[in-house]
Amino acid sequence: MEQNNGVCSVPKSPCGGFRGLEITTLAMRLSILYVLISITQVIFYFYNHALLGEISLAELPNLVRGALVFDTISIVYINCLFIVLSLLPLRVRAHKNYQKVLFWIFIVSNSLAIIVLNVSDIVYYSFTQKRFTFEEFHFLRENTNNAGILWQAVLENWWLAAVCAVLIGAMVWSYKKIPNYNMSIKKHLPYYALNTVILCAVIYLCVGAVRGGFGHGVRPYTLSNAVNYTQTPQKANLILSNPFCVLRTMRHKGIDVPQYFSEEELAQIFSPFHSPQRNSKNIGKKNVVLFILESFSKEHSKFYSPEVYQNHSGFTPFLDSLMQHGYVFTNAFSNGLKSIEALPSILASIPSFETSFVLLPQSLSTINGLPRMLAQKGYTTSFFCGADKNSMGFEAIASQVGISQFFTREDYEKSNPVNKNTVEPLWGVFDMPFFQFMADELATMPEPFFATVFNLTSHHPFVIPPDYQNKLPKGFTKVQQPVAYTDRALQKLFARIKNEPWYKNTIFVFIADHPSSERYSDYAKTPKGSTAILYFIYTPSHELQGTHTQVTQQLDVMPTLLGLLGNTNPYFAFGRDVFNDTTKTPIAVNYINQLYQSITDEATYYFDKNSLLMAYSAGDTLQKQNIVNKNTERQQQAETYTRALLQSYYSQLARKNFIFETH
């Protein structure tokens, strides 16, 4: 064996074949990084043991599995150039100077990103109780006394520098001990063909690794996905690796808390801390089934939009029939435009504005959401979605807010037929069979239970089973036939469950995750109309009936349900109980077109963080007449309330606090 510039190499075989593949060398080199990250994680845990808590043997396998997932993402991100250069289908790879370049790329990039960054966070975490993210670079850039602070930190924690030196030395030594296997195929065509195939295969695997999977519905992993592997946000920080945290938050600015009011003034105008004393609208301890309906815009329903469907039945005839006997919120709005923004808004009353809440590192904090509060009262909590397990990040979010059981495509396929009418290839199980599967599972659950279901079929690319393509109206937009299919699926579900013993003791909630990007009516094409959603409550016992014409939003779901169920425990929420918090302002706030949109019963207002820019009266449904210069008392109230909500939201983000505090 020869050694070239510190990098071991294996001489080419004299025969026409090859002794080994460069991919073998690559795999061995990258394996060094897994060992190094594991060492930093062990040190991280023991140094921050008091904050992270004890680890039982039962939870250790999941923690290790989660760490491997996030370590892999970090390693691929940091070493993408090294991986490609190591496998380029060129014979120059075997040259000693080429190998020397690879050596320095590997050592420098991984010394900084894998070792120094992870080791630095061992102590830093104890101050912030979150992993080092790109937000910290904003702090370093914007503070003029950085050098002194950093130097003081190095002096106080000199042993970290020693740990870094030892780990970097170990990395260099290990790298040099790994032989460089060179493919020795003499003929050009087989050599280039085989190496090209290997390179393409590795790139494909790397893409799947950084996304967290290969499925169509898989979204690239975010920080919140760490809770898939543990039930506590503290231990989720143990799973995460710092290169991942920094790279996934590069687009996120540091938390800039606006200072519109003093703390005393802010508390008087708006507070997310609720202390309910009694509930005038209390229907007792009941089961709750919450349907989060994909892309169910207000305009799909004839009940909501009779002027749009004068000679048409609309696309939600079954839901419209339930609305006739339910309690309908006729002025409901979403707090975001993405599905991942809907779950924290609905289940935990936490909004998203410029950046989706779940993409923020601050989201990895304890959240006492609606499911967790109900679980504390003896409820069984579950989440149903017919997509692949961990698809779209739903399980991570749902787990964080307190849901304990999850039912996915894999669970459905264990005991149900898979064919063109039950499962579609891109997203998962069609709504009709999946709702029936859900009915089977609900029948076995002890009462009281809280179940959330997120439907799929009304999602792009708007595919419905072949058996229903000629049985349902085509629609004026691509989404409306799938909406009609979901409505039919709900009709069959209710026909199935109406005789179940738990049925009459249940509150059914129907709310859209966000409006559809496919819009038909002129109203739906306005900024206000593009966030208008379907939202109503149905009780088979008819305890709740009527219409609620005041503005409401997804943030109000959690407080309202807690009030209906008789909760008197304090809680954290940015929304209001529409039945019992009658003194609070009916308002919906969201972020659209790079502006904050505040919708009240009187008007809709558009702010940036500094000033009010536009306003339209509620009667101006097409938003044609800007009345911003009419500085009315109502306008001033809306502006004050919106500023207070924003200051409170960003303050709580900065504090990483989403639970009730005693004041």
C-alpha positions in Angstrom: 0.0 0.0 0.0 1.3 3.4 -1.0 0.8 6.7 0.9 0.4 10.0 -1.0 0.5 13.2 1.0 -1.0 11.7 4.0 -3.8 9.9 2.1 -3.6 6.2 1.9 -4.2 4.7 -1.6 -4.6 1.2 -2.9 -2.7 0.5 -6.1 -4.6 -0.5 -9.1 -5.1 -4.2 -9.7 -3.0 -5.5 -12.6 -6.0 -7.4 -13.8 -8.8 -5.7 -15.8 -11.3 -5.5 -12.9 -11.1 -3.4 -9.8 -10.0 -4.0 -6.2 -12.6 -1.6 -4.8 -14.9 1.4 -5.6 -14.4 5.0 -4.6 -17.8 4.8 -3.1 -16.3 2.5 -0.5 -13.7 5.1 0.4 -16.4 7.8 0.5 -18.6 5.7 2.8 -15.8 5.1 5.2 -14.8 8.7 5.3 -18.3 9.9 6.0 -18.7 7.3 8.7 -16.0 9.3 10.7 -18.5 12.2 10.9 -21.2 10.0 12.5 -18.8 9.0 15.2 -17.7 12.6 15.8 -21.2 14.0 16.0 -22.2 11.2 18.4 -19.4 12.1 20.7 -20.5 15.8 20.7 -24.1 14.7 21.5 -23.0 12.6 24.4 -21.0 15.5 25.8 -23.9 17.8 25.1 -26.2 15.6 27.1 -24.0 15.2 30.1 -23.2 18.9 30.3 -26.9 19.8 30.0 -28.3 16.8 31.8 -30.3 18.9 34.3 -32.1 20.7 31.5 -32.7 17.7 29.2 -33.9 15.2 31.9 -33.2 11.5 32.4 -33.2 9.2 29.4 -34.8 5.8 30.0 -33.6 2.6 28.2 -37.1 2.5 26.5 -36.7 5.8 24.8 -33.0 5.5 23.9 -33.6 3.6 20.5 -35.9 6.3 19.2 -33.5 9.0 20.3 -30.6 7.3 18.5 -32.8 6.8 15.4 -33.8 10.4 15.4 -30.2 11.5 15.9 -29.1 9.4 12.9 -31.7 11.1 10.7 -30.7 14.6 11.5 -27.0 13.8 11.6 -27.4 12.4 8.0 -29.0 15.6 6.9 -26.2 17.7 8.4 -23.5 15.5 6.9 -25.0 15.6 3.4 -25.6 19.3 3.5 -22.0 20.1 4.6 -20.3 17.5 2.4 -22.3 17.8 -0.8 -19.3 19.2 -2.7 -17.0 16.6 -1.2 -19.4 13.8 -2.2 -19.7 15.0 -5.8 -16.0 15.5 -6.2 -15.3 12.1 -4.7 -17.5 10.4 -7.3 -17.0 12.4 -10.5 -16.6 10.0 -13.3 -13.0 11.1 -14.1 -9.7 9.2 -13.8 -8.0 12.2 -12.3 -9.7 11.2 -9.0 -6.8 8.8 -8.3 -4.2 11.5 -8.7 -2.4 12.4 -5.4 -3.0 16.2 -5.9 -6.7 15.6 -6.4 -6.9 13.5 -3.3 -5.0 16.3 -1.4 -7.7 18.8 -2.4 -10.4 16.4 -1.3 -8.6 16.0 2.0 -8.5 19.7 2.8 -12.2 20.3 1.7 -13.2 17.5 4.1 -11.1 18.6 7.0 -11.8 22.4 6.8 -15.6 22.1 6.2 -16.2 19.5 8.8 -13.9 21.0 11.4 -16.0 24.2 11.3 -19.5 22.9 10.7 -19.5 19.5 12.3 -17.1 19.9 15.2 -16.7 23.5 16.2 -20.4 24.4 15.8 -21.6 21.3 17.7 -19.1 21.7 20.5 -19.8 25.4 20.9 -23.4 24.7 21.5 -22.6 22.4 24.5 -22.3 25.5 26.7 -24.4 27.9 24.6 -27.5 25.8 25.0 -27.6 26.2 28.8 -28.0 30.0 28.3 -30.7 30.0 25.6 -32.3 26.5 25.9 -32.3 26.2 22.1 -29.8 25.0 19.6 -27.5 27.4 17.8 -29.3 28.7 14.7 -28.8 31.3 12.0 -30.5 33.8 14.4 -27.3 33.9 16.4 -25.4 35.2 13.4 -27.7 38.2 13.4 -26.8 38.8 17.0 -23.1 38.6 16.3 -23.4 40.9 13.4 -25.5 43.6 15.1 -23.7 43.9 18.4 -20.5 45.9 18.5 -19.1 44.3 21.6 -19.0 40.8 20.0 -15.2 40.4 20.2 -15.0 40.9 23.9 -18.0 38.7 24.6 -16.7 35.9 22.4 -13.2 36.1 23.9 -14.6 36.0 27.4 -16.6 33.0 26.6 -13.5 31.2 25.2 -11.6 31.9 28.4 -14.3 30.7 30.6 -14.8 27.5 28.6 -11.3 26.8 27.5 -11.9 23.1 27.7 -14.2 23.3 24.6 -11.2 24.4 22.6 -9.4 21.4 23.8 -12.3 19.1 22.9 -12.4 20.7 19.4 -8.6 20.1 19.0 -8.8 16.5 20.0 -11.8 15.8 17.7 -10.2 17.5 14.7 -7.0 15.6 15.3 -8.9 12.3 15.5 -10.7 13.2 12.3 -7.4 13.9 10.5 -5.8 10.7 11.8 -8.9 8.6 10.8 -9.1 10.1 7.3 -5.5 9.3 6.6 -5.9 5.7 7.7 -8.6 5.0 5.2 -7.3 3.5 2.0 -8.3 5.3 -1.3 -9.8 2.5 -3.4 -9.4 3.3 -7.1 -11.5 1.7 -9.7 -9.1 0.1 -12.3 -11.4 -0.7 -15.2 -9.1 0.0 -18.3 -11.8 0.4 -21.0 -13.2 3.9 -21.1 -16.9 3.1 -21.8 -17.5 0.7 -18.9 -15.5 3.0 -16.6 -17.4 6.2 -17.4 -20.8 4.4 -17.6 -20.4 2.7 -14.2 -19.1 5.8 -12.5 -21.9 7.9 -13.9 -24.5 5.5 -12.6 -22.9 5.4 -9.2 -22.8 9.3 -9.0 -26.5 9.6 -10.1 -27.6 7.0 -7.5 -25.7 8.7 -4.7 -27.1 12.1 -5.6 -30.6 10.6 -5.6 -30.0 9.0 -2.1 -28.6 12.3 -0.8 -31.7 14.2 -2.0 -33.9 11.7 -0.2 -31.7 12.0 2.9 -31.9 15.8 3.2 -35.7 15.7 2.5 -36.3 13.0 5.1 -37.7 10.6 2.6 -38.7 10.1 -1.1 -42.5 10.2 -1.0 -44.4 12.9 -2.9 -46.0 14.2 0.3 -42.7 14.4 2.3 -41.7 18.0 3.1 -38.0 18.7 3.9 -37.4 18.2 7.6 -37.7 21.2 9.9 -36.6 21.6 13.5 -40.1 20.5 14.7 -39.7 17.1 13.1 -37.3 16.2 16.0 -40.4 15.7 18.3 -41.3 12.6 16.1 -38.6 10.8 18.1 -39.3 12.0 21.6 -42.3 13.3 23.6 -40.4 16.3 25.2 -39.2 19.4 23.4 -36.1 19.4 25.6 -34.9 16.0 24.3 -35.7 17.1 20.8 -32.8 19.5 21.2 -30.6 16.5 21.9 -31.5 14.9 18.6 -30.8 18.0 16.5 -27.4 18.7 15.2 -26.2 22.3 14.7 -25.3 22.4 11.0 -28.9 21.3 10.3 -30.3 24.0 12.7 -28.2 26.7 11.1 -28.9 25.8 7.5 -32.7 25.3 8.0 -33.0 28.7 9.6 -30.8 30.7 7.2 -33.8 32.4 5.7 -35.2 33.3 9.1 -34.4 36.7 10.5 -33.7 37.0 14.2 -36.8 37.7 16.3 -37.4 41.4 16.1 -39.8 42.3 18.9 -41.7 45.5 18.0 -42.0 48.0 20.9 -45.4 49.7 20.4 -46.4 49.7 24.1 -44.9 49.4 27.5 -45.4 46.0 29.2 -48.1 47.5 31.4 -50.0 49.0 28.4 -49.6 45.8 26.4 -51.2 43.7 29.2 -54.2 46.0 29.2 -54.8 45.8 25.4 -54.0 42.1 24.6 -52.7 39.1 26.5 -52.5 35.4 25.4 -53.0 34.3 29.0 -56.5 33.2 29.7 -58.0 32.6 33.2 -61.6 31.5 32.6 -63.8 31.7 35.7 -67.1 30.2 34.4 -68.6 29.4 31.0 -72.1 30.6 30.2 -72.1 28.4 27.1 -71.1 25.0 28.6 -72.5 21.7 27.1 -70.5 19.3 29.3 -67.8 16.7 28.8 -68.2 15.4 25.3 -66.2 13.6 22.6 -64.7 15.9 20.0 -64.1 15.0 16.3 -62.3 17.8 14.5 -62.2 17.7 10.7 -59.5 19.9 9.2 -60.6 20.1 5.6 -58.0 20.6 2.9 -58.6 23.8 0.8 -62.3 24.1 1.8 -62.8 27.7 0.8 -66.0 29.5 1.9 -67.0 29.8 -1.8 -67.4 26.0 -2.2 -70.6 26.0 -0.1 -74.0 27.2 -1.3 -75.0 27.8 2.4 -72.2 30.3 2.6 -72.4 31.7 -0.9 -76.0 31.5 -2.2 -75.4 34.4 -4.6 -72.7 32.3 -6.3 -74.8 29.2 -6.8 -78.3 30.5 -7.6 -79.0 27.7 -10.1 -76.5 25.2 -8.7 -76.4 23.0 -5.6 -72.8 23.9 -4.8 -70.1 21.4 -3.9 -70.8 20.7 -0.3 -74.5 19.6 -0.2 -74.0 17.3 2.8 -72.1 19.8 4.9 -74.7 22.4 4.0 -77.4 20.0 5.3 -75.5 19.7 8.6 -75.1 23.5 8.8 -78.9 23.8 8.7 -78.9 22.1 12.1 -75.5 23.3 13.4 -73.8 26.4 14.5 -72.2 28.2 11.6 -69.5 30.9 11.7 -70.4 32.9 8.6 -67.4 35.3 8.9 -64.5 32.8 9.5 -60.9 33.3 8.3 -57.7 31.3 8.3 -54.6 32.5 10.0 -52.3 31.2 7.3 -52.1 30.0 3.7 -50.3 26.7 4.3 -51.4 23.4 6.0 -48.4 23.5 8.3 -49.6 26.9 9.6 -53.2 25.6 10.2 -52.3 22.9 12.8 -50.7 25.2 15.4 -53.4 27.8 14.8 -56.3 25.3 15.3 -54.8 22.9 17.8 -52.8 25.4 19.9 -54.1 28.8 19.0 -50.6 30.0 17.9 -50.5 31.9 14.6 -47.9 32.2 11.8 -47.0 35.5 10.2 -43.9 36.2 8.2 -42.5 32.7 8.8 -44.5 29.6 9.6 -44.4 29.0 13.3 -43.2 25.4 13.0 -40.2 26.5 10.9 -39.0 28.7 13.7 -36.4 27.3 16.2 -38.5 28.9 19.0 -41.3 26.4 18.2 -39.3 23.7 19.9 -40.8 24.7 23.3 -43.4 23.2 25.5 -46.9 23.9 24.0 -49.9 23.2 26.1 -52.3 22.8 23.2 -55.9 21.7 23.1 -55.2 18.0 22.8 -52.8 18.1 25.8 -55.3 20.0 27.9 -58.0 17.4 27.1 -55.6 14.5 27.7 -55.1 15.9 31.2 -58.8 15.6 31.7 -58.8 11.9 30.7 -59.4 12.2 26.9 -57.9 9.8 24.4 -56.2 11.9 21.7 -55.7 10.8 18.1 -54.8 12.1 14.7 -55.9 10.6 11.4 -54.3 11.4 8.0 -54.2 9.1 5.0 -50.8 10.2 3.9 -47.6 8.3 4.5 -46.2 8.3 8.1 -44.5 11.6 8.9 -45.7 13.1 5.6 -46.0 16.9 5.6 -44.7 17.1 9.1 -48.1 16.7 10.6 -47.2 14.1 13.2 -44.4 16.2 14.5 -46.7 19.2 15.1 -49.6 17.1 16.4 -47.3 15.3 18.8 -46.0 18.6 20.1 -49.4 19.9 21.0 -50.3 16.7 22.9 -51.7 14.0 20.5 -50.6 10.5 21.4 -52.0 8.2 18.7 -51.5 8.5 14.9 -53.2 6.6 12.1 -51.7 6.9 8.6 -51.7 5.2 5.2 -49.6 2.4 6.6 -52.2 1.6 9.3 -55.0 1.6 6.7 -53.1 -0.7 4.3 -52.5 -3.3 7.0 -56.1 -4.4 6.9 -57.8 -2.8 3.9 -57.6 -3.2 0.1 -55.2 -1.2 -1.9 -56.4 -0.4 -5.4 -57.1 2.5 -7.8 -60.3 3.4 -5.9 -58.7 3.4 -2.4 -55.2 4.7 -2.6 -53.7 7.2 -5.1 -50.0 7.1 -5.7 -49.0 10.7 -4.9 -50.7 11.5 -1.5 -52.2 8.4 0.0 -55.6 7.0 0.9 -58.7 8.6 -0.7 -61.1 10.2 1.8 -63.9 7.8 1.3 -62.1 4.6 2.4 -60.0 6.4 5.0 -63.0 7.9 6.7 -64.5 4.4 7.0 -61.2 3.2 8.5 -61.4 6.1 10.9 -64.9 5.0 11.9 -63.6 1.5 12.7 -60.9 3.0 15.0 -63.2 5.4 16.8 -65.5 2.6 17.6 -62.8 1.0 19.7 -61.7 4.1 21.5 -62.6 4.7 25.2 -64.6 7.8 25.8 -64.2 10.7 26.1 -61.9 11.0 23.0 -60.5 13.8 20.9 -59.9 12.9 17.3 -58.5 15.1 14.5 -58.7 14.1 10.9 -56.9 15.8 8.0 -58.3 14.9 4.7 -56.3 14.5 1.5 -58.4 14.2 -1.6 -59.1 17.9 -2.1 -55.4 18.6 -2.3 -53.5 19.3 -5.6 -53.3 17.5 -8.0 -57.1 17.1 -7.4 -57.4 13.4 -8.2 -60.5 11.4 -7.3 -61.2 7.6 -7.6 -62.2 6.5 -11.1 -65.5 5.2 -9.7 -66.6 8.8 -8.8 -65.3 10.7 -11.8 -68.7 10.6 -13.6 -70.8 10.7 -10.5 -69.9 14.2 -9.2 -70.1 17.7 -10.6 -67.0 18.7 -12.5 -66.8 22.1 -10.8 -65.8 25.6 -12.0 -62.3 25.1 -10.7 -60.1 22.0 -10.5 -60.5 21.6 -6.7 -64.3 21.6 -6.7 -64.9 18.1 -7.9 -62.5 16.7 -5.2 -64.3 18.9 -2.7 -67.6 17.3 -3.8 -66.0 13.9 -3.4 -64.9 14.7 0.2 -68.4 15.9 1.0 -69.8 12.6 -0.3 -67.2 10.8 1.8 -68.4 12.7 4.9 -72.0 11.8 4.1 -71.1 8.1 4.0 -69.1 8.4 7.2 -72.1 10.0 9.1 -74.4 7.4 7.7 -72.1 4.8 9.2 -71.5 6.4 12.6 -75.0 7.8 13.4 -76.0 4.7 15.3 -72.8 4.4 17.3 -73.3 4.8 21.0 -70.7 7.6 21.2 -72.3 9.6 18.3 -74.8 11.8 20.2 -72.3 12.6 22.9 -69.9 14.2 20.4 -69.1 17.7 19.1 -68.1 17.6 15.4 -66.1 20.6 14.2 -65.5 21.3 10.6 -62.9 23.9 9.6 -60.6 24.4 6.5 -56.9 24.4 6.8 -56.8 27.3 4.3 -58.7 28.4 1.2 -57.9 26.9 -2.1 -55.5 28.5 -4.5 -58.2 27.7 -7.1 -60.7 30.6 -6.9 -64.0 31.1 -8.7 -65.9 34.0 -7.2 -64.7 37.6 -7.5 -64.8 37.9 -3.7 -62.4 34.9 -3.3 -59.9 36.7 -5.4 -59.5 39.6 -3.0 -57.0 39.5 -0.2 -59.8 39.2 2.4 -61.8 36.7 0.4 -58.7 34.6 -0.2 -58.5 33.8 3.5 -62.3 33.2 4.0 -63.0 29.6 5.1 -65.7 27.1 6.0 -66.1 26.7 9.8 -69.0 25.3 11.8 -69.9 23.1 14.7 -72.4 20.3 14.6 -73.9 18.5 17.7 -76.2 15.6 16.9 -78.1 16.5 20.1 -78.8 20.0 18.6 -77.4 21.8 21.6 -75.7 24.3 19.4 -77.7 25.8 16.5 -77.7 29.1 14.7 -75.3 31.5 13.0 -72.4 33.6 14.3 -72.0 36.6 12.1 -69.0 38.2 14.0 -65.5 37.7 12.6 -63.7 34.7 13.9 -60.5 32.8 13.0 -58.7 29.5 13.4 -57.1 30.8 16.6 -60.5 30.9 18.2 -61.1 27.1 17.9 -59.1 26.0 20.9 -60.5 28.6 23.4 -64.1 28.1 22.1 -64.0 24.3 22.5 -62.4 24.6 25.9 -65.3 26.9 26.9 -67.9 24.6 25.5 -66.4 21.6 27.4 -66.6 23.5 30.7 -62.8 24.1 31.1 -61.9 26.6 33.9 -58.2 25.9 34.0 -55.9 28.7 32.8 -54.3 28.4 29.4 -52.3 30.1 26.7 -53.9 31.1 23.4 -53.9 34.0 20.9 -57.5 33.5 20.1 -60.7 34.0 22.1 -63.7 32.0 23.3 -66.4 33.4 21.0 -69.2 32.4 23.4 -67.6 33.4 26.7 -65.0 36.1 25.9 -67.6 38.6 24.7 -65.7 41.6 25.8 -62.7 40.8 23.5 -62.5 42.2 20.0 -63.8 40.0 17.2 -60.9 40.0 14.8 -58.9 37.8 12.4 -55.3 38.6 11.8 -53.1 36.9 9.1 -50.1 37.7 6.9 -50.7 38.1 3.2 -48.9 39.9 0.4 -46.2 40.9 2.8 -48.7 42.8 4.9 -50.6 42.1 8.1 -54.3 41.8 7.4 -56.7 42.6 10.2 -60.3 41.8 9.6 -63.0 43.2 11.9 -66.8 43.3 11.6 -66.5 46.9 10.3 -63.5 46.8 7.9 -60.3 45.2 6.8 -57.0 46.9 7.5 -53.5 46.3 6.0 -50.4 47.2 8.0 -46.7 46.9 7.8 -44.9 46.9 11.1 -44.8 50.7 11.1 -48.0 52.1 9.7 -51.6 51.5 8.4 -51.5 51.4 4.6 -55.0 50.5 3.4 -58.5 50.0 4.7 -61.7 48.7 3.2 -65.2 48.7 4.7 -66.9 45.4 5.3 -69.5 46.3 2.7 -66.8 46.8 0.1 -66.6 43.1 -0.7 -64.4 43.6 -3.7 -62.1 46.0 -1.9 -62.2 48.8 -4.4 -62.5 51.9 -2.2 -59.5 52.6 0.1 -60.8 54.5 3.2 -57.5 54.6 5.1 -57.6 58.4 5.4 -60.9 58.2 7.4 -59.2 58.0 10.8 -62.2 56.6 12.7 -62.4 55.4 16.2 -62.9 51.8 15.0 -59.8 52.1 12.8 -57.7 53.3 15.7 -59.0 50.4 17.8 -58.1 47.8 15.1 -54.7 49.3 14.7 -54.0 49.3 18.4 -55.2 45.7 18.8 -53.2 44.5 15.9 -50.0 46.1 17.1 -50.6 44.7 20.6 -51.1 41.2 19.2 -48.0 41.4 17.1 -45.9 42.7 20.0 -47.2 39.9 22.2 -46.6 37.3 19.6 -43.0 38.2 18.9 -42.4 38.7 22.6 -43.5 35.2 23.4 -41.4 33.9 20.5 -38.3 35.6 21.9 -39.1 34.1 25.3 -39.9 30.7 23.8 -43.0 30.7 26.1 -46.3 29.2 25.0 -47.8 28.1 28.3 -49.8 29.9 30.9 -47.8 32.1 33.2 -49.0 33.3 36.6 -48.8 37.0 36.8 
